[in-house]
């Protein structure tokens, strides 16, 4: 499953994922955004794997924020933008 | 840590003859580390390209961004760089690319947006001296009223900031669009129909040869911040050549985000 979201004034966030037993799996977030440190992309993917596939955008964004904390700097991307790309991959939102 | 100033450093220039794309990727990593460790003074490096390439950002999906078959047909290597941002298409002579390697202290306390504007201010001045009404366009573009001129990317590593920029001098937009996949979602908030219109050649706006544009950029930097030649050291080049082979030329790295 594949979803894309371009944050207004920001960058493109792409989510590729599968759903297994009602949970997100094999999540791969990608795009032309900026992230520090480099390993933050892996942290994002790992945080999303296992989340209930019926989570709404707000819940996913809140989960990401809690998982990443203060150790990640983002530019052109936000937890909410990632959550929206995931929602689109799941076919949930416009 | 408190913020430093341009004038706190003795800036160095590296402008080597044409090198392979994988070596450029590796030099960015090696020189960022060298400057961070204090083994090299803060440096401006001008790139000369020995071969065409598509360079994708650290966080981009290889298959989403590149049409691998079209790239192969055109003899274009696909590389992944260490900074985020978008894909770029390069043929020798059609872009001007440069890197700045500076201690992180130079942009200490700045937002990303401020740091991009700050590290490209000298280029804006150079472009204006050539008659282009250039300005920094957040998040990471340099634009003129006629369109986008350049895209920048930064990465922070080892106490240093890497800031590199590719400027379109004379891009073959048709070929670029065959090789890069530029989706509709990406340009959804820009109100433009054709991705080809996003690349505005420096050549048409300055009427200058590529080498003359580069010379003006170097002169502008030198006038503002001082700049002395310091070619790559053997050790730096050896290290970069090893890293080009062990990392940047491997499918594991290029496909790290498949």
Interface residues (C-beta under 8 A of the other chain):
Chain A: X4 X5 X6 X8 X9 X10 X11 X12 X14 X16 X28 X29 X30 X31 X32 X33 X34 X35 X36 X37 X38 X41 X73 X75 X76
Chain B: X57 X58 X59 X60 X61 X64 X82 X83 X84 X85 X86 X87 X112 X113 X138 X139 X140 X153 X154 X155 X156 X157 X183 X185 X186 X187 X188 X189 X257 X258
